[in-house]
Amino acid sequence: MGYYITPSNSYYEGDKGHALDVEVPQRPSYLYDWNGAAWVINAALQAAKDRRDADETERQAAKQDSAILALVDATQAQLLNYVNSNFPSLATQGERNKFALILSMLAVALRDKVR
């Protein structure tokens, strides 16, 4: 099994399919093209990948922002429900109530700063 480039510059892995196919080193990733002597980065594919990565970073930041805003705007009852659902290691209801109260105080302190 090897790595080959066809005359039309298509890359494949496996057994040599045609006598005109050229054996090459393994392709580093889909971002690379064969220039006849070495694998070189395809600038257009790299730019598209960079845009997708930046978009994903923006989406993750937006999710975090919305989660923070949801906690900051939550009522005491919503915070208590959040604590009960997400912190089962807090053994007693009193501990969960204290934690919800702390979150509530943080929310009040941060509300003006995150808006």
FENZIUR-V57393 format. One record per backbone hydrogen bond with DSSP energy under -1.0 kcal/mol. CO is the residue of the C=O (numbers start at 0). NH is the residue of the N-H. E is the energy in kcal/mol with one decimal. If there is no record, write none. Layout:
# FENZIUR-V57393
CO,NH,E
CO,NH,E
This chain:
# FENZIUR-V57393
1,13,-2.9
2,23,-2.7
3,11,-2.3
4,21,-2.7
5,8,-2.2
9,5,-2.5
11,3,-2.9
13,1,-2.9
17,20,-1.4
21,4,-2.2
28,31,-1.7
30,41,-3.4
32,39,-2.9
37,34,-2.3
39,32,-3.0
41,45,-2.6
42,46,-2.4
43,47,-2.1
44,48,-2.4
45,49,-2.6
46,50,-2.1
47,51,-2.3
48,52,-2.7
49,53,-2.4
50,54,-2.6
51,55,-2.4
52,56,-2.2
53,57,-2.3
54,58,-2.4
55,59,-2.5
56,60,-2.3
57,61,-2.4
58,62,-2.2
59,63,-2.3
60,64,-2.7
61,65,-2.5
62,66,-2.2
63,67,-2.5
64,68,-2.7
65,69,-2.3
66,70,-2.0
67,71,-2.7
68,72,-2.3
74,78,-2.5
75,79,-2.3
76,80,-2.3
77,81,-2.4
78,82,-2.6
79,83,-2.7
80,84,-2.1
81,85,-2.2
82,86,-2.0
86,89,-1.6
91,95,-1.9
92,96,-2.7
93,97,-2.3
94,98,-2.3
95,99,-2.5
96,100,-2.3
97,101,-2.4
98,102,-2.5
99,103,-2.4
100,104,-2.5
101,105,-2.5
102,106,-2.7
103,107,-2.3
104,108,-2.3
105,109,-2.4
106,110,-1.7
109,113,-1.9
